[in-house]
Amino acid sequence: MIRTGIYWQREVYDLARSAYVADLDATPAGPAFFVDWLRCALDEHAARTPEARADRAANLPEVTAGCGFNQMYPLPAGLLEQVKEAITEDRKQLGRASSRSAFAREAVLVAVEAARRRRGGTLPPPNQLPNRRPRRYP
């Protein structure tokens, strides 16, 4: 694991938190922690082709510019290498240059839209994140 900084715009961070909460109980194997949800979003986006990433990016909602913050996450070295390769592929094949944080923002917004569709078009409010799933008792 490598501690990695991601720059968040508040609007994107709130959307990501809402999508994580929506996905907590979406499937039995839903993400246990927010960082798991983030890792999955990055992994799925990096696994797409450059064309598929560009298509998904073209349909994302505009995010208003504004102040943001940097947040550190433990990410697997292999995942970071996948992200780096995807960024390089996008630049070489399509001329789309982006930073790791811009790639993460795009990956998160794509994952947010997928969570929104799974939930019928809405997301819960971005309240305080639970640390883990509630226990299920028989």
A tleap script that builds the chain and sets N, CA, C and O, in Angstrom:
source leaprc.protein.ff14SB
mol = sequence {
  NMET ILE ARG THR GLY ILE TYR TRP GLN ARG
  GLU VAL TYR ASP LEU ALA ARG SER ALA TYR
  VAL ALA ASP LEU ASP ALA THR PRO ALA GLY
  PRO ALA PHE PHE VAL ASP TRP LEU ARG CYS
  ALA LEU ASP GLU HIE ALA ALA ARG THR PRO
  GLU ALA ARG ALA ASP ARG ALA ALA ASN LEU
  PRO GLU VAL THR ALA GLY CYS GLY PHE ASN
  GLN MET TYR PRO LEU PRO ALA GLY LEU LEU
  GLU GLN VAL LYS GLU ALA ILE THR GLU ASP
  ARG LYS GLN LEU GLY ARG ALA SER SER ARG
  SER ALA PHE ALA ARG GLU ALA VAL LEU VAL
  ALA VAL GLU ALA ALA ARG ARG ARG ARG GLY
  GLY THR LEU PRO PRO PRO ASN GLN LEU PRO
  ASN ARG ARG PRO ARG ARG TYR CPRO
}
set mol.1.N position { 0.839 -1.180 0.000 }
set mol.1.CA position { 0.000 0.000 0.000 }
set mol.1.C position { 0.885 1.245 0.000 }
set mol.1.O position { 1.923 1.292 0.660 }
set mol.2.N position { 0.458 2.222 -0.739 }
set mol.2.CA position { 1.174 3.491 -0.819 }
set mol.2.C position { 0.195 4.599 -0.449 }
set mol.2.O position { -0.882 4.715 -1.035 }
set mol.3.N position { 0.578 5.402 0.519 }
set mol.3.CA position { -0.264 6.550 0.881 }
set mol.3.C position { -0.249 7.535 -0.287 }
set mol.3.O position { 0.805 8.029 -0.689 }
set mol.4.N position { -1.426 7.806 -0.814 }
set mol.4.CA position { -1.545 8.597 -2.027 }
set mol.4.C position { -2.521 9.744 -1.811 }
set mol.4.O position { -3.619 9.546 -1.292 }
set mol.5.N position { -2.119 10.928 -2.206 }
set mol.5.CA position { -2.977 12.098 -2.082 }
set mol.5.C position { -3.874 12.255 -3.300 }
set mol.5.O position { -3.429 12.122 -4.440 }
set mol.6.N position { -5.136 12.539 -3.041 }
set mol.6.CA position { -6.095 12.849 -4.100 }
set mol.6.C position { -6.704 14.197 -3.758 }
set mol.6.O position { -7.151 14.431 -2.635 }
set mol.7.N position { -6.712 15.081 -4.753 }
set mol.7.CA position { -7.301 16.394 -4.565 }
set mol.7.C position { -8.786 16.299 -4.861 }
set mol.7.O position { -9.184 15.851 -5.936 }
set mol.8.N position { -9.602 16.720 -3.911 }
set mol.8.CA position { -11.051 16.658 -4.027 }
set mol.8.C position { -11.638 18.057 -4.118 }
set mol.8.O position { -11.230 18.965 -3.393 }
set mol.9.N position { -12.589 18.219 -5.009 }
set mol.9.CA position { -13.468 19.377 -4.953 }
set mol.9.C position { -14.616 18.948 -4.046 }
set mol.9.O position { -15.047 17.797 -4.105 }
set mol.10.N position { -15.111 19.845 -3.219 }
set mol.10.CA position { -16.129 19.489 -2.226 }
set mol.10.C position { -17.334 18.796 -2.866 }
set mol.10.O position { -17.840 17.812 -2.325 }
set mol.11.N position { -17.792 19.297 -4.002 }
set mol.11.CA position { -18.964 18.729 -4.672 }
set mol.11.C position { -18.724 17.263 -5.057 }
set mol.11.O position { -19.602 16.420 -4.870 }
set mol.12.N position { -17.550 16.965 -5.587 }
set mol.12.CA position { -17.229 15.597 -5.997 }
set mol.12.C position { -17.089 14.700 -4.773 }
set mol.12.O position { -17.551 13.558 -4.779 }
set mol.13.N position { -16.457 15.213 -3.729 }
set mol.13.CA position { -16.295 14.436 -2.496 }
set mol.13.C position { -17.655 14.075 -1.902 }
set mol.13.O position { -17.867 12.939 -1.480 }
set mol.14.N position { -18.571 15.036 -1.868 }
set mol.14.CA position { -19.904 14.769 -1.335 }
set mol.14.C position { -20.654 13.745 -2.186 }
set mol.14.O position { -21.334 12.873 -1.646 }
set mol.15.N position { -20.538 13.843 -3.500 }
set mol.15.CA position { -21.162 12.859 -4.382 }
set mol.15.C position { -20.580 11.466 -4.148 }
set mol.15.O position { -21.313 10.478 -4.104 }
set mol.16.N position { -19.262 11.397 -3.998 }
set mol.16.CA position { -18.607 10.111 -3.753 }
set mol.16.C position { -19.096 9.501 -2.442 }
set mol.16.O position { -19.380 8.305 -2.377 }
set mol.17.N position { -19.192 10.315 -1.412 }
set mol.17.CA position { -19.675 9.814 -0.121 }
set mol.17.C position { -21.106 9.313 -0.232 }
set mol.17.O position { -21.445 8.274 0.335 }
set mol.18.N position { -21.947 10.039 -0.954 }
set mol.18.CA position { -23.329 9.612 -1.145 }
set mol.18.C position { -23.403 8.287 -1.902 }
set mol.18.O position { -24.178 7.404 -1.537 }
set mol.19.N position { -22.602 8.151 -2.949 }
set mol.19.CA position { -22.596 6.918 -3.733 }
set mol.19.C position { -22.084 5.749 -2.898 }
set mol.19.O position { -22.604 4.639 -3.005 }
set mol.20.N position { -21.080 5.986 -2.077 }
set mol.20.CA position { -20.571 4.937 -1.187 }
set mol.20.C position { -21.668 4.456 -0.247 }
set mol.20.O position { -21.860 3.252 -0.082 }
set mol.21.N position { -22.383 5.380 0.363 }
set mol.21.CA position { -23.464 5.006 1.277 }
set mol.21.C position { -24.539 4.229 0.515 }
set mol.21.O position { -25.077 3.251 1.035 }
set mol.22.N position { -24.853 4.651 -0.699 }
set mol.22.CA position { -25.842 3.946 -1.515 }
set mol.22.C position { -25.378 2.527 -1.823 }
set mol.22.O position { -26.190 1.603 -1.862 }
set mol.23.N position { -24.078 2.349 -2.041 }
set mol.23.CA position { -23.540 1.038 -2.402 }
set mol.23.C position { -23.249 0.140 -1.194 }
set mol.23.O position { -22.975 -1.048 -1.362 }
set mol.24.N position { -23.305 0.687 -0.004 }
set mol.24.CA position { -22.997 -0.118 1.191 }
set mol.24.C position { -23.795 -1.406 1.234 }
set mol.24.O position { -23.244 -2.473 1.504 }
set mol.25.N position { -25.072 -1.316 0.974 }
set mol.25.CA position { -25.933 -2.489 1.066 }
set mol.25.C position { -26.510 -2.912 -0.278 }
set mol.25.O position { -27.459 -3.693 -0.333 }
set mol.26.N position { -25.936 -2.396 -1.359 }
set mol.26.CA position { -26.446 -2.722 -2.693 }
set mol.26.C position { -26.251 -4.199 -3.018 }
set mol.26.O position { -27.094 -4.812 -3.672 }
set mol.27.N position { -25.166 -4.753 -2.572 }
set mol.27.CA position { -24.882 -6.168 -2.793 }
set mol.27.C position { -24.277 -6.730 -1.515 }
set mol.27.O position { -23.762 -5.974 -0.691 }
set mol.28.N position { -24.333 -8.027 -1.342 }
set mol.28.CA position { -23.720 -8.613 -0.144 }
set mol.28.C position { -22.219 -8.320 -0.042 }
set mol.28.O position { -21.666 -8.266 1.056 }
set mol.29.N position { -21.573 -8.134 -1.178 }
set mol.29.CA position { -20.134 -7.859 -1.178 }
set mol.29.C position { -19.849 -6.382 -1.396 }
set mol.29.O position { -18.808 -6.032 -1.954 }
set mol.30.N position { -20.753 -5.509 -0.968 }
set mol.30.CA position { -20.550 -4.072 -1.126 }
set mol.30.C position { -19.313 -3.616 -0.369 }
set mol.30.O position { -18.756 -4.376 0.423 }
set mol.31.N position { -18.881 -2.391 -0.603 }
set mol.31.CA position { -17.648 -1.895 0.022 }
set mol.31.C position { -17.800 -1.763 1.536 }
set mol.31.O position { -18.811 -1.256 2.024 }
set mol.32.N position { -16.797 -2.220 2.269 }
set mol.32.CA position { -16.826 -2.120 3.732 }
set mol.32.C position { -16.400 -0.733 4.196 }
set mol.32.O position { -16.852 -0.255 5.236 }
set mol.33.N position { -15.533 -0.089 3.425 }
set mol.33.CA position { -15.013 1.227 3.789 }
set mol.33.C position { -15.037 2.126 2.562 }
set mol.33.O position { -15.063 1.637 1.432 }
set mol.34.N position { -15.028 3.441 2.778 }
set mol.34.CA position { -15.017 4.388 1.667 }
set mol.34.C position { -13.809 4.154 0.758 }
set mol.34.O position { -13.932 4.224 -0.465 }
set mol.35.N position { -12.658 3.880 1.340 }
set mol.35.CA position { -11.464 3.674 0.519 }
set mol.35.C position { -11.628 2.447 -0.378 }
set mol.35.O position { -11.067 2.414 -1.473 }
set mol.36.N position { -12.387 1.437 0.062 }
set mol.36.CA position { -12.662 0.279 -0.795 }
set mol.36.C position { -13.491 0.701 -2.007 }
set mol.36.O position { -13.239 0.267 -3.131 }
set mol.37.N position { -14.486 1.556 -1.757 }
set mol.37.CA position { -15.316 2.055 -2.852 }
set mol.37.C position { -14.455 2.851 -3.841 }
set mol.37.O position { -14.596 2.705 -5.055 }
set mol.38.N position { -13.565 3.693 -3.307 }
set mol.38.CA position { -12.675 4.491 -4.143 }
set mol.38.C position { -11.746 3.601 -4.962 }
set mol.38.O position { -11.564 3.827 -6.159 }
set mol.39.N position { -11.159 2.592 -4.324 }
set mol.39.CA position { -10.273 1.665 -5.047 }
set mol.39.C position { -11.013 0.990 -6.196 }
set mol.39.O position { -10.473 0.858 -7.294 }
set mol.40.N position { -12.235 0.569 -5.947 }
set mol.40.CA position { -13.033 -0.092 -6.977 }
set mol.40.C position { -13.317 0.871 -8.140 }
set mol.40.O position { -13.221 0.484 -9.304 }
set mol.41.N position { -13.662 2.111 -7.824 }
set mol.41.CA position { -13.926 3.107 -8.870 }
set mol.41.C position { -12.687 3.323 -9.733 }
set mol.41.O position { -12.783 3.378 -10.959 }
set mol.42.N position { -11.528 3.444 -9.097 }
set mol.42.CA position { -10.277 3.634 -9.840 }
set mol.42.C position { -9.946 2.414 -10.688 }
set mol.42.O position { -9.565 2.544 -11.851 }
set mol.43.N position { -10.091 1.233 -10.105 }
set mol.43.CA position { -9.775 -0.013 -10.803 }
set mol.43.C position { -10.667 -0.195 -12.027 }
set mol.43.O position { -10.178 -0.516 -13.110 }
set mol.44.N position { -11.966 0.006 -11.860 }
set mol.44.CA position { -12.892 -0.165 -12.982 }
set mol.44.C position { -12.624 0.840 -14.095 }
set mol.44.O position { -12.694 0.495 -15.275 }
set mol.45.N position { -12.318 2.076 -13.726 }
set mol.45.CA position { -12.076 3.093 -14.743 }
set mol.45.C position { -10.759 2.835 -15.470 }
set mol.45.O position { -10.674 3.009 -16.686 }
set mol.46.N position { -9.746 2.427 -14.738 }
set mol.46.CA position { -8.448 2.137 -15.367 }
set mol.46.C position { -8.542 0.928 -16.297 }
set mol.46.O position { -7.797 0.842 -17.273 }
set mol.47.N position { -9.448 -0.004 -16.007 }
set mol.47.CA position { -9.584 -1.208 -16.830 }
set mol.47.C position { -10.287 -0.936 -18.158 }
set mol.47.O position { -10.211 -1.754 -19.075 }
set mol.48.N position { -10.964 0.193 -18.270 }
set mol.48.CA position { -11.642 0.530 -19.528 }
set mol.48.C position { -10.626 0.900 -20.602 }
set mol.48.O position { -9.469 1.200 -20.308 }
set mol.49.N position { -11.073 0.873 -21.831 }
set mol.49.CA position { -10.221 1.330 -22.927 }
set mol.49.C position { -10.190 2.856 -22.916 }
set mol.49.O position { -11.074 3.480 -22.329 }
set mol.50.N position { -9.198 3.465 -23.549 }
set mol.50.CA position { -9.184 4.930 -23.636 }
set mol.50.C position { -10.469 5.490 -24.255 }
set mol.50.O position { -10.971 6.525 -23.818 }
set mol.51.N position { -10.994 4.811 -25.263 }
set mol.51.CA position { -12.226 5.271 -25.903 }
set mol.51.C position { -13.405 5.205 -24.939 }
set mol.51.O position { -14.228 6.119 -24.901 }
set mol.52.N position { -13.489 4.133 -24.165 }
set mol.52.CA position { -14.585 3.980 -23.205 }
set mol.52.C position { -14.478 5.034 -22.104 }
set mol.52.O position { -15.488 5.581 -21.661 }
set mol.53.N position { -13.259 5.316 -21.668 }
set mol.53.CA position { -13.084 6.366 -20.649 }
set mol.53.C position { -13.516 7.722 -21.204 }
set mol.53.O position { -14.180 8.496 -20.515 }
set mol.54.N position { -13.141 8.006 -22.445 }
set mol.54.CA position { -13.516 9.286 -23.060 }
set mol.54.C position { -15.034 9.374 -23.232 }
set mol.54.O position { -15.621 10.430 -22.997 }
set mol.55.N position { -15.672 8.276 -23.639 }
set mol.55.CA position { -17.132 8.270 -23.790 }
set mol.55.C position { -17.817 8.536 -22.457 }
set mol.55.O position { -18.748 9.337 -22.375 }
set mol.56.N position { -17.349 7.858 -21.416 }
set mol.56.CA position { -17.950 8.058 -20.089 }
set mol.56.C position { -17.730 9.494 -19.617 }
set mol.56.O position { -18.631 10.103 -19.040 }
set mol.57.N position { -16.548 10.031 -19.858 }
set mol.57.CA position { -16.228 11.392 -19.407 }
set mol.57.C position { -17.095 12.426 -20.120 }
set mol.57.O position { -17.462 13.444 -19.533 }
set mol.58.N position { -17.418 12.166 -21.370 }
set mol.58.CA position { -18.217 13.120 -22.144 }
set mol.58.C position { -19.625 13.276 -21.586 }
set mol.58.O position { -20.263 14.306 -21.803 }
set mol.59.N position { -20.113 12.280 -20.877 }
set mol.59.CA position { -21.482 12.308 -20.355 }
set mol.59.C position { -21.568 12.659 -18.882 }
set mol.59.O position { -22.639 12.554 -18.286 }
set mol.60.N position { -20.468 13.072 -18.289 }
set mol.60.CA position { -20.475 13.401 -16.863 }
set mol.60.C position { -20.992 14.812 -16.637 }
set mol.60.O position { -20.822 15.686 -17.486 }
set mol.61.N position { -21.622 15.031 -15.491 }
set mol.61.CA position { -22.088 16.383 -15.180 }
set mol.61.C position { -20.908 17.314 -14.941 }
set mol.61.O position { -19.844 16.886 -14.496 }
set mol.62.N position { -21.110 18.585 -15.241 }
set mol.62.CA position { -20.076 19.580 -14.978 }
set mol.62.C position { -19.945 19.778 -13.467 }
set mol.62.O position { -20.938 19.785 -12.739 }
set mol.63.N position { -18.725 19.936 -13.021 }
set mol.63.CA position { -18.463 20.197 -11.610 }
set mol.63.C position { -17.976 21.629 -11.503 }
set mol.63.O position { -17.056 22.037 -12.212 }
set mol.64.N position { -18.591 22.382 -10.621 }
set mol.64.CA position { -18.191 23.772 -10.468 }
set mol.64.C position { -16.799 23.845 -9.852 }
set mol.64.O position { -16.471 23.114 -8.918 }
set mol.65.N position { -16.009 24.729 -10.391 }
set mol.65.CA position { -14.666 24.921 -9.844 }
set mol.65.C position { -14.795 25.580 -8.477 }
set mol.65.O position { -15.764 26.284 -8.196 }
set mol.66.N position { -13.831 25.344 -7.664 }
set mol.66.CA position { -13.863 25.943 -6.337 }
set mol.66.C position { -12.753 25.379 -5.486 }
set mol.66.O position { -11.921 24.590 -5.934 }
set mol.67.N position { -12.770 25.802 -4.275 }
set mol.67.CA position { -11.746 25.332 -3.342 }
set mol.67.C position { -11.912 23.842 -3.105 }
set mol.67.O position { -13.013 23.298 -3.184 }
set mol.68.N position { -10.834 23.220 -2.824 }
set mol.68.CA position { -10.849 21.796 -2.539 }
set mol.68.C position { -9.862 21.471 -1.445 }
set mol.68.O position { -9.384 22.354 -0.733 }
set mol.69.N position { -9.569 20.219 -1.323 }
set mol.69.CA position { -8.645 19.766 -0.292 }
set mol.69.C position { -7.983 18.476 -0.748 }
set mol.69.O position { -8.494 17.776 -1.622 }
set mol.70.N position { -6.854 18.175 -0.152 }
set mol.70.CA position { -6.126 16.956 -0.457 }
set mol.70.C position { -6.391 15.949 0.650 }
set mol.70.O position { -6.343 16.281 1.834 }
set mol.71.N position { -6.672 14.715 0.250 }
set mol.71.CA position { -6.930 13.649 1.206 }
set mol.71.C position { -6.012 12.479 0.873 }
set mol.71.O position { -5.834 12.140 -0.297 }
set mol.72.N position { -5.434 11.869 1.890 }
set mol.72.CA position { -4.530 10.736 1.696 }
set mol.72.C position { -5.283 9.418 1.850 }
set mol.72.O position { -6.122 9.269 2.738 }
set mol.73.N position { -4.971 8.464 0.972 }
set mol.73.CA position { -5.581 7.140 1.013 }
set mol.73.C position { -4.508 6.082 0.792 }
set mol.73.O position { -3.584 6.296 0.008 }
set mol.74.N position { -4.618 4.942 1.473 }
set mol.74.CA position { -3.706 3.834 1.181 }
set mol.74.C position { -4.202 3.092 -0.066 }
set mol.74.O position { -5.270 2.481 -0.051 }
set mol.75.N position { -3.423 3.151 -1.128 }
set mol.75.CA position { -3.805 2.503 -2.378 }
set mol.75.C position { -2.744 1.481 -2.762 }
set mol.75.O position { -1.552 1.718 -2.566 }
set mol.76.N position { -3.168 0.349 -3.306 }
set mol.76.CA position { -2.202 -0.672 -3.723 }
set mol.76.C position { -1.278 -0.145 -4.825 }
set mol.76.O position { -1.703 0.594 -5.713 }
set mol.77.N position { -0.021 -0.536 -4.745 }
set mol.77.CA position { 0.951 -0.106 -5.755 }
set mol.77.C position { 0.516 -0.541 -7.152 }
set mol.77.O position { 0.689 0.208 -8.114 }
set mol.78.N position { -0.041 -1.734 -7.271 }
set mol.78.CA position { -0.507 -2.224 -8.567 }
set mol.78.C position { -1.621 -1.373 -9.148 }
set mol.78.O position { -1.671 -1.147 -10.357 }
set mol.79.N position { -2.513 -0.902 -8.291 }
set mol.79.CA position { -3.602 -0.031 -8.744 }
set mol.79.C position { -3.042 1.301 -9.235 }
set mol.79.O position { -3.469 1.820 -10.266 }
set mol.80.N position { -2.088 1.846 -8.493 }
set mol.80.CA position { -1.476 3.106 -8.919 }
set mol.80.C position { -0.770 2.949 -10.264 }
set mol.80.O position { -0.773 3.870 -11.081 }
set mol.81.N position { -0.172 1.794 -10.490 }
set mol.81.CA position { 0.478 1.529 -11.774 }
set mol.81.C position { -0.568 1.443 -12.889 }
set mol.81.O position { -0.342 1.954 -13.986 }
set mol.82.N position { -1.713 0.799 -12.618 }
set mol.82.CA position { -2.800 0.733 -13.599 }
set mol.82.C position { -3.290 2.128 -13.959 }
set mol.82.O position { -3.506 2.428 -15.133 }
set mol.83.N position { -3.465 2.980 -12.955 }
set mol.83.CA position { -3.929 4.345 -13.188 }
set mol.83.C position { -2.914 5.100 -14.038 }
set mol.83.O position { -3.280 5.798 -14.984 }
set mol.84.N position { -1.640 4.955 -13.695 }
set mol.84.CA position { -0.580 5.624 -14.460 }
set mol.84.C position { -0.595 5.166 -15.924 }
set mol.84.O position { -0.471 5.984 -16.836 }
set mol.85.N position { -0.746 3.865 -16.139 }
set mol.85.CA position { -0.798 3.335 -17.505 }
set mol.85.C position { -2.030 3.853 -18.252 }
set mol.85.O position { -1.942 4.181 -19.435 }
set mol.86.N position { -3.164 3.927 -17.576 }
set mol.86.CA position { -4.387 4.429 -18.215 }
set mol.86.C position { -4.225 5.895 -18.610 }
set mol.86.O position { -4.627 6.296 -19.703 }
set mol.87.N position { -3.640 6.687 -17.728 }
set mol.87.CA position { -3.395 8.103 -18.033 }
set mol.87.C position { -2.481 8.229 -19.248 }
set mol.87.O position { -2.707 9.068 -20.119 }
set mol.88.N position { -1.446 7.390 -19.301 }
set mol.88.CA position { -0.509 7.399 -20.426 }
set mol.88.C position { -1.204 6.981 -21.715 }
set mol.88.O position { -1.001 7.603 -22.758 }
set mol.89.N position { -2.029 5.924 -21.650 }
set mol.89.CA position { -2.779 5.483 -22.835 }
set mol.89.C position { -3.695 6.592 -23.350 }
set mol.89.O position { -3.756 6.848 -24.552 }
set mol.90.N position { -4.403 7.243 -22.433 }
set mol.90.CA position { -5.311 8.323 -22.839 }
set mol.90.C position { -4.560 9.443 -23.543 }
set mol.90.O position { -5.035 9.988 -24.539 }
set mol.91.N position { -3.391 9.782 -23.026 }
set mol.91.CA position { -2.601 10.857 -23.613 }
set mol.91.C position { -2.072 10.451 -24.988 }
set mol.91.O position { -2.154 11.227 -25.940 }
set mol.92.N position { -1.529 9.229 -25.095 }
set mol.92.CA position { -0.937 8.786 -26.352 }
set mol.92.C position { -1.980 8.529 -27.435 }
set mol.92.O position { -1.783 8.901 -28.592 }
set mol.93.N position { -3.087 7.896 -27.061 }
set mol.93.CA position { -4.068 7.491 -28.071 }
set mol.93.C position { -5.091 8.577 -28.400 }
set mol.93.O position { -5.548 8.678 -29.539 }
set mol.94.N position { -5.454 9.396 -27.394 }
set mol.94.CA position { -6.523 10.364 -27.621 }
set mol.94.C position { -6.124 11.807 -27.359 }
set mol.94.O position { -6.915 12.724 -27.580 }
set mol.95.N position { -4.901 12.011 -26.890 }
set mol.95.CA position { -4.472 13.366 -26.576 }
set mol.95.C position { -5.133 13.929 -25.324 }
set mol.95.O position { -5.143 15.144 -25.127 }
set mol.96.N position { -5.679 13.074 -24.482 }
set mol.96.CA position { -6.333 13.498 -23.226 }
set mol.96.C position { -5.288 13.441 -22.111 }
set mol.96.O position { -4.952 12.364 -21.619 }
set mol.97.N position { -4.795 14.575 -21.730 }
set mol.97.CA position { -3.811 14.630 -20.654 }
set mol.97.C position { -4.524 14.922 -19.341 }
set mol.97.O position { -5.377 15.807 -19.275 }
set mol.98.N position { -4.175 14.180 -18.302 }
set mol.98.CA position { -4.772 14.435 -16.992 }
set mol.98.C position { -3.802 14.049 -15.887 }
set mol.98.O position { -2.873 13.268 -16.091 }
set mol.99.N position { -4.037 14.604 -14.741 }
set mol.99.CA position { -3.262 14.252 -13.553 }
set mol.99.C position { -3.925 13.052 -12.881 }
set mol.99.O position { -5.021 12.641 -13.264 }
set mol.100.N position { -3.261 12.503 -11.891 }
set mol.100.CA position { -3.843 11.393 -11.134 }
set mol.100.C position { -5.144 11.842 -10.458 }
set mol.100.O position { -6.122 11.096 -10.444 }
set mol.101.N position { -5.157 13.048 -9.904 }
set mol.101.CA position { -6.369 13.540 -9.239 }
set mol.101.C position { -7.501 13.768 -10.245 }
set mol.101.O position { -8.662 13.496 -9.939 }
set mol.102.N position { -7.174 14.265 -11.440 }
set mol.102.CA position { -8.208 14.455 -12.466 }
set mol.102.C position { -8.756 13.101 -12.919 }
set mol.102.O position { -9.957 12.963 -13.152 }
set mol.103.N position { -7.879 12.107 -13.044 }
set mol.103.CA position { -8.318 10.756 -13.399 }
set mol.103.C position { -9.218 10.209 -12.296 }
set mol.103.O position { -10.252 9.607 -12.586 }
set mol.104.N position { -8.841 10.410 -11.042 }
set mol.104.CA position { -9.645 9.940 -9.916 }
set mol.104.C position { -11.004 10.623 -9.902 }
set mol.104.O position { -12.021 9.975 -9.654 }
set mol.105.N position { -11.031 11.936 -10.168 }
set mol.105.CA position { -12.302 12.665 -10.205 }
set mol.105.C position { -13.221 12.065 -11.267 }
set mol.105.O position { -14.407 11.847 -11.020 }
set mol.106.N position { -12.667 11.800 -12.445 }
set mol.106.CA position { -13.453 11.214 -13.524 }
set mol.106.C position { -13.949 9.822 -13.129 }
set mol.106.O position { -15.120 9.503 -13.335 }
set mol.107.N position { -13.077 8.998 -12.569 }
set mol.107.CA position { -13.449 7.650 -12.143 }
set mol.107.C position { -14.550 7.690 -11.092 }
set mol.107.O position { -15.489 6.896 -11.137 }
set mol.108.N position { -14.432 8.611 -10.153 }
set mol.108.CA position { -15.427 8.747 -9.093 }
set mol.108.C position { -16.765 9.192 -9.674 }
set mol.108.O position { -17.806 8.648 -9.305 }
set mol.109.N position { -16.755 10.158 -10.562 }
set mol.109.CA position { -18.009 10.638 -11.141 }
set mol.109.C position { -18.699 9.558 -11.975 }
set mol.109.O position { -19.927 9.473 -11.990 }
set mol.110.N position { -17.911 8.735 -12.668 }
set mol.110.CA position { -18.493 7.608 -13.406 }
set mol.110.C position { -19.122 6.620 -12.422 }
set mol.110.O position { -20.223 6.122 -12.661 }
set mol.111.N position { -18.432 6.337 -11.325 }
set mol.111.CA position { -18.959 5.418 -10.303 }
set mol.111.C position { -20.190 6.004 -9.612 }
set mol.111.O position { -21.114 5.269 -9.262 }
set mol.112.N position { -20.208 7.308 -9.418 }
set mol.112.CA position { -21.374 7.976 -8.818 }
set mol.112.C position { -22.595 7.792 -9.715 }
set mol.112.O position { -23.681 7.466 -9.236 }
set mol.113.N position { -22.412 8.001 -11.012 }
set mol.113.CA position { -23.531 7.852 -11.938 }
set mol.113.C position { -24.035 6.412 -11.953 }
set mol.113.O position { -25.241 6.183 -12.050 }
set mol.114.N position { -23.136 5.448 -11.860 }
set mol.114.CA position { -23.543 4.037 -11.816 }
set mol.114.C position { -24.335 3.750 -10.537 }
set mol.114.O position { -25.343 3.045 -10.581 }
set mol.115.N position { -23.891 4.284 -9.409 }
set mol.115.CA position { -24.601 4.090 -8.137 }
set mol.115.C position { -25.978 4.745 -8.204 }
set mol.115.O position { -26.963 4.197 -7.709 }
set mol.116.N position { -26.033 5.911 -8.816 }
set mol.116.CA position { -27.312 6.621 -8.955 }
set mol.116.C position { -28.301 5.781 -9.782 }
set mol.116.O position { -29.472 5.665 -9.422 }
set mol.117.N position { -27.824 5.200 -10.884 }
set mol.117.CA position { -28.691 4.351 -11.717 }
set mol.117.C position { -29.160 3.124 -10.930 }
set mol.117.O position { -30.336 2.764 -10.990 }
set mol.118.N position { -28.245 2.478 -10.190 }
set mol.118.CA position { -28.617 1.298 -9.408 }
set mol.118.C position { -29.678 1.628 -8.367 }
set mol.118.O position { -30.477 0.771 -7.989 }
set mol.119.N position { -29.682 2.863 -7.912 }
set mol.119.CA position { -30.605 3.277 -6.853 }
set mol.119.C position { -31.845 3.967 -7.404 }
set mol.119.O position { -32.608 4.557 -6.640 }
set mol.120.N position { -32.056 3.906 -8.689 }
set mol.120.CA position { -33.265 4.465 -9.266 }
set mol.120.C position { -33.218 5.953 -9.520 }
set mol.120.O position { -34.265 6.584 -9.664 }
set mol.121.N position { -32.023 6.535 -9.580 }
set mol.121.CA position { -31.893 7.941 -9.943 }
set mol.121.C position { -31.593 8.898 -8.810 }
set mol.121.O position { -31.388 10.088 -9.051 }
set mol.122.N position { -31.563 8.412 -7.583 }
set mol.122.CA position { -31.266 9.298 -6.453 }
set mol.122.C position { -30.159 8.708 -5.594 }
set mol.122.O position { -29.896 7.506 -5.621 }
set mol.123.N position { -29.527 9.574 -4.842 }
set mol.123.CA position { -28.507 9.155 -3.875 }
set mol.123.C position { -28.883 9.702 -2.502 }
set mol.123.O position { -29.538 10.739 -2.404 }
set mol.124.N position { -28.472 9.010 -1.448 }
set mol.124.CA position { -28.732 9.542 -0.112 }
set mol.124.C position { -27.869 10.774 0.138 }
set mol.124.O position { -26.878 10.984 -0.562 }
set mol.125.N position { -28.233 11.589 1.126 }
set mol.125.CA position { -27.394 12.755 1.426 }
set mol.125.C position { -26.029 12.308 1.962 }
set mol.125.O position { -25.909 11.241 2.563 }
set mol.126.N position { -25.006 13.137 1.738 }
set mol.126.CA position { -23.649 12.767 2.179 }
set mol.126.C position { -23.431 13.056 3.658 }
set mol.126.O position { -22.648 13.937 4.015 }
set mol.127.N position { -24.111 12.325 4.504 }
set mol.127.CA position { -23.916 12.493 5.941 }
set mol.127.C position { -22.571 11.917 6.351 }
set mol.127.O position { -21.775 11.514 5.503 }
set mol.128.N position { -22.326 11.880 7.627 }
set mol.128.CA position { -21.076 11.303 8.122 }
set mol.128.C position { -20.994 9.852 7.676 }
set mol.128.O position { -21.966 9.104 7.775 }
set mol.129.N position { -19.833 9.465 7.187 }
set mol.129.CA position { -19.670 8.117 6.661 }
set mol.129.C position { -19.596 7.098 7.786 }
set mol.129.O position { -18.899 7.312 8.778 }
set mol.130.N position { -20.316 5.986 7.636 }
set mol.130.CA position { -20.143 4.907 8.602 }
set mol.130.C position { -18.793 4.244 8.372 }
set mol.130.O position { -18.314 4.187 7.240 }
set mol.131.N position { -18.189 3.753 9.419 }
set mol.131.CA position { -16.899 3.086 9.290 }
set mol.131.C position { -17.022 1.673 8.747 }
set mol.131.O position { -16.104 1.168 8.101 }
set mol.132.N position { -18.130 1.052 9.003 }
set mol.132.CA position { -18.347 -0.297 8.495 }
set mol.132.C position { -19.836 -0.564 8.420 }
set mol.132.O position { -20.647 0.190 8.959 }
set mol.133.N position { -20.181 -1.641 7.747 }
set mol.133.CA position { -21.582 -2.013 7.602 }
set mol.133.C position { -22.182 -2.321 8.966 }
set mol.133.O position { -21.495 -2.818 9.858 }
set mol.134.N position { -23.463 -2.024 9.120 }
set mol.134.CA position { -24.121 -2.448 10.350 }
set mol.134.C position { -24.189 -3.970 10.391 }
set mol.134.O position { -24.299 -4.624 9.354 }
set mol.135.N position { -24.122 -4.515 11.575 }
set mol.135.CA position { -24.198 -5.979 11.714 }
set mol.135.C position { -25.609 -6.439 11.429 }
set mol.135.O position { -26.584 -5.756 11.741 }
set mol.136.N position { -25.693 -7.588 10.841 }
set mol.136.CA position { -26.992 -8.195 10.578 }
set mol.136.C position { -27.174 -9.334 11.580 }
set mol.136.O position { -26.334 -10.226 11.699 }
set mol.137.N position { -28.262 -9.277 12.274 }
set mol.137.CA position { -28.553 -10.307 13.257 }
set mol.137.C position { -29.647 -11.221 12.723 }
set mol.137.O position { -30.594 -10.750 12.092 }
set mol.138.N position { -29.529 -12.519 12.967 }
set mol.138.CA position { -30.548 -13.456 12.463 }
set mol.138.C position { -31.896 -13.228 13.083 }
set mol.138.O position { -32.852 -13.935 12.761 }
savepdb mol mol.pdb
quit
